[in-house]
Amino acid sequence: MTLLIDDSGPVVRVTLNRPDVRNAFNEELIAELTGWAESVTAQGTSRVAVLAGAGKVFCAGADLTWMSKMVAYTHDENVRDARAMARMFEALDQLPIPLIGRIHGAALGGGVGLAAVCDIVVAAEDAAFAFTEVKLGILPAVISPYVIAKIGRSAARELFLTGARFTAARAKEIGLVHAVADPSDLDRVVAKYVNDLVTSGPEAVAAAKRLIADVAERPRPDAVDRSVEAIAERRVSQEGQEGMGAFLAKRPPSWLK
């Protein structure tokens, strides 16, 4: 298996499992990640997902064996291949539960794309990042919608064009990473985010994730109308009534029991 999935509790842990090739992408890993992401539902038992990599590196981008096949692909074959990867990133980006990225070692090429589709990213302070595609004469194309949404055009112009490596501190500065931790403290920081998420209303967390994408893509007047409707819906929802009632009564809400 190129992907390890532990969904024995409210936190599903998804681990890229190709440590011998630094968890690089190939067709099998892409298919397994896509299949998992598309199987997750808001009504399931999983409340949070943590995406990590086995071994010394989070994800080093494309597998060399896979890349050697691409060299001989026709244009149509390349389109089909790229669409499969695009489907994976879209499925991860649209995951109905929060996705936390646990980054250690390095995230290169498509590995940075994985970080970009995570809602929250925690990186070891010695982790390295790079959009290495231009060094190979190609582009960080499939990941670009998600990366640019995270880091903006200015940082993308610098980092896409140069392919230069950058630190976890720089990744945090541009918005790709949310927390930087000592490698020995990485799991504790991830666990803190997990706890913050599982102690919140599960429907509210999912709705908040949808709201961000929804509002960001609308003109301001439409966004205001959508936000008004969104809060009205939550206030009268069963979970909203329970959460507000619990707060006023100074008792734990039902989702903590």
matplotlib code that plots the C-alpha trace (Angstrom):
import matplotlib.pyplot as plt

x = [0.0, 1.3, -1.1, -1.7, -5.0, -5.9, -9.5, -10.1, -11.3, -12.5, -9.1, -8.2, -4.4, -3.4, 0.3, 2.1, 3.9, 6.7, 9.6, 12.2, 11.5, 10.8, 7.0, 7.2, 4.0, 3.2, 0.0, -0.8, -0.3, -2.4, -5.2, -5.2, -5.2, -8.0, -10.0, -9.7, -10.5, -13.6, -14.8, -14.9, -18.3, -19.4, -21.8, -19.0, -17.2, -14.0, -13.9, -10.3, -7.7, -3.9, -1.8, 1.8, 4.7, 6.5, 10.3, 12.6, 10.6, 7.0, 6.8, 9.5, 7.2, 7.1, 8.6, 11.5, 10.1, 6.8, 8.6, 10.5, 7.1, 6.0, 8.9, 7.4, 3.7, 1.8, 0.0, -3.3, -1.6, -0.1, -3.5, -5.0, -2.2, -2.4, -6.2, -5.8, -3.5, -5.7, -8.6, -6.6, -5.8, -9.4, -10.7, -8.3, -9.1, -12.9, -12.6, -15.7, -13.6, -10.5, -7.2, -4.0, -0.6, 2.3, 5.4, 8.8, 12.0, 11.0, 7.9, 9.0, 7.0, 3.6, 4.5, 4.1, 0.8, -0.3, 0.5, -1.5, -4.7, -4.4, -6.5, -3.8, -0.1, 2.4, 6.0, 9.2, 11.6, 14.2, 11.8, 12.6, 10.2, 10.6, 8.7, 11.4, 9.5, 11.2, 14.6, 13.3, 11.9, 8.3, 5.7, 4.0, 0.8, -1.7, -0.9, -1.0, -4.7, -4.3, -0.8, -1.6, -4.7, -2.5, 0.6, -0.6, 0.9, 3.9, 5.4, 4.4, 6.3, 9.5, 9.2, 7.6, 10.1, 13.3, 12.6, 14.6, 14.4, 12.9, 12.6, 9.7, 10.0, 9.6, 6.7, 5.0, 5.7, 3.9, 0.9, 1.7, 2.5, 0.6, 2.9, 6.6, 7.8, 11.0, 11.1, 10.7, 7.6, 5.9, 3.3, 2.4, 1.6, -0.4, -2.3, -3.1, -4.8, -6.6, -7.9, -9.1, -11.0, -12.6, -13.9, -15.7, -19.1, -18.5, -21.2, -20.0, -16.4, -17.5, -19.8, -17.0, -14.7, -17.4, -18.0, -14.4, -14.4, -17.8, -17.2, -13.8, -15.2, -18.1, -18.2, -18.6, -22.4, -23.0, -20.5, -22.4, -25.7, -24.2, -22.6, -25.9, -27.7, -25.0, -25.1, -28.9, -28.8, -26.4, -28.3, -31.5, -29.7, -29.9, -26.1, -26.2, -29.1, -27.2, -23.9, -25.5, -27.7, -24.7, -22.7, -25.6, -26.2, -22.5, -22.4, -20.4, -22.2, -23.4, -20.5, -18.0, -19.9]
y = [0.0, 3.4, 5.0, 4.1, 5.1, 4.9, 5.9, 4.1, 7.3, 10.8, 11.7, 9.9, 9.7, 9.5, 8.7, 8.7, 5.4, 5.4, 6.2, 4.5, 7.2, 10.0, 9.6, 10.7, 10.6, 7.9, 6.7, 4.4, 7.0, 9.5, 7.0, 6.0, 9.6, 10.5, 7.4, 8.2, 11.9, 11.2, 8.6, 11.0, 12.4, 15.0, 12.5, 10.0, 9.4, 11.2, 14.8, 15.7, 14.3, 14.5, 14.1, 13.0, 11.2, 8.1, 8.2, 11.2, 13.4, 14.5, 14.4, 15.0, 15.6, 13.3, 9.8, 9.4, 6.2, 8.0, 10.9, 8.7, 7.5, 11.1, 11.8, 9.4, 10.5, 12.2, 15.5, 13.7, 11.2, 14.1, 15.7, 12.5, 12.1, 15.7, 15.5, 12.5, 14.6, 17.6, 15.5, 14.4, 18.0, 19.0, 16.1, 17.0, 20.7, 19.9, 17.5, 18.0, 17.8, 19.8, 18.6, 19.2, 18.9, 17.5, 18.6, 17.3, 16.9, 18.4, 19.3, 19.7, 20.2, 18.5, 18.0, 21.8, 21.4, 19.0, 21.6, 24.2, 22.1, 21.6, 23.8, 24.0, 23.2, 22.5, 22.3, 21.3, 24.2, 22.4, 21.5, 22.7, 23.7, 24.4, 24.5, 22.6, 22.1, 24.9, 23.3, 20.4, 22.7, 22.1, 24.0, 23.8, 24.0, 21.6, 22.9, 26.5, 27.3, 26.2, 27.5, 31.0, 31.1, 30.5, 32.6, 35.2, 36.3, 38.1, 35.1, 32.8, 35.0, 34.7, 31.0, 29.5, 31.3, 30.6, 27.2, 28.2, 26.3, 28.2, 27.5, 26.7, 30.2, 31.7, 29.4, 30.7, 34.3, 33.8, 31.9, 28.4, 27.2, 28.2, 26.9, 26.1, 23.7, 22.1, 18.6, 17.0, 19.1, 18.6, 16.1, 18.1, 21.2, 19.0, 17.5, 21.0, 21.9, 18.5, 19.2, 22.7, 21.2, 18.2, 20.4, 22.6, 21.9, 19.4, 20.9, 24.4, 23.5, 22.0, 25.0, 27.4, 25.7, 25.9, 29.6, 30.6, 29.2, 30.5, 34.1, 34.3, 33.6, 36.1, 39.9, 41.8, 42.4, 38.7, 37.7, 39.9, 38.3, 34.8, 35.5, 36.8, 33.7, 31.4, 32.8, 32.7, 29.0, 28.1, 30.0, 28.0, 24.7, 21.9, 22.2, 25.9, 25.9, 23.3, 25.2, 28.5, 26.9, 25.1, 28.3, 30.2, 27.3, 27.0, 23.3, 21.3, 21.0, 17.5, 16.9, 16.9, 14.1]
z = [0.0, -0.9, 1.6, 5.2, 6.7, 10.4, 10.9, 14.2, 16.0, 15.2, 13.9, 10.6, 10.0, 6.4, 5.7, 2.4, 2.5, 0.0, 2.2, -0.1, -2.7, -0.3, -0.7, -4.3, -6.4, -8.8, -10.4, -7.6, -4.8, -6.7, -7.2, -3.6, -2.2, -4.6, -3.6, 0.1, -0.3, -2.4, 0.1, 3.1, 4.0, 6.4, 8.0, 8.8, 12.1, 11.1, 12.5, 11.4, 9.0, 9.5, 6.4, 7.0, 5.3, 6.4, 6.7, 6.6, 4.1, 3.7, -0.1, -2.7, -5.6, -8.7, -8.7, -11.2, -12.7, -13.2, -14.8, -17.1, -18.5, -19.1, -21.4, -24.0, -23.5, -26.2, -25.6, -25.0, -22.6, -20.7, -20.5, -19.1, -16.6, -15.4, -15.0, -12.7, -10.5, -10.7, -9.5, -6.5, -5.4, -6.0, -3.9, -1.1, -1.3, -1.1, 1.8, 4.0, 7.2, 8.2, 6.8, 8.8, 7.0, 9.1, 7.2, 8.0, 6.0, 2.7, 0.6, -3.0, -6.2, -5.8, -2.1, -1.7, -3.5, -0.8, 1.8, -0.1, 0.0, 3.8, 6.0, 8.6, 8.1, 10.8, 9.7, 11.4, 11.6, 9.5, 6.7, 3.2, 0.5, -3.2, -6.5, -8.3, -11.6, -13.5, -12.8, -15.0, -17.7, -16.6, -14.5, -11.1, -13.1, -11.6, -8.0, -9.0, -8.3, -4.7, -4.1, -5.5, -3.4, -0.3, -1.0, -3.5, -6.8, -5.5, -3.6, -6.5, -9.0, -6.9, -6.0, -9.1, -11.4, -9.5, -8.1, -5.1, -1.8, 1.1, 4.8, 7.0, 8.5, 5.0, 4.3, 7.4, 6.3, 3.0, 4.5, 3.2, 6.8, 9.9, 12.7, 12.8, 15.5, 16.7, 15.1, 18.5, 19.2, 15.8, 17.0, 20.1, 17.9, 15.5, 18.5, 19.8, 16.4, 16.4, 19.9, 18.9, 16.0, 17.7, 20.6, 18.2, 16.7, 13.8, 11.6, 12.3, 11.4, 8.1, 7.4, 8.2, 5.7, 3.0, 3.9, 3.3, -0.2, -0.9, 0.3, -1.3, -4.7, -4.6, -5.3, -2.0, -2.1, -2.8, -0.1, 2.4, 1.5, 1.7, 5.1, 6.5, 5.3, 6.7, 10.2, 10.2, 9.2, 11.9, 14.7, 14.0, 13.4, 16.0, 16.6, 16.8, 19.3, 21.4, 21.3, 22.3, 24.9, 26.5, 26.6, 28.3, 30.7, 31.4, 30.5, 27.9, 24.5, 23.5, 21.0, 23.9, 25.7]

ax = plt.figure().add_subplot(projection="3d")
ax.plot(x, y, z, "-o")
ax.set_aspect("equal")
plt.show()
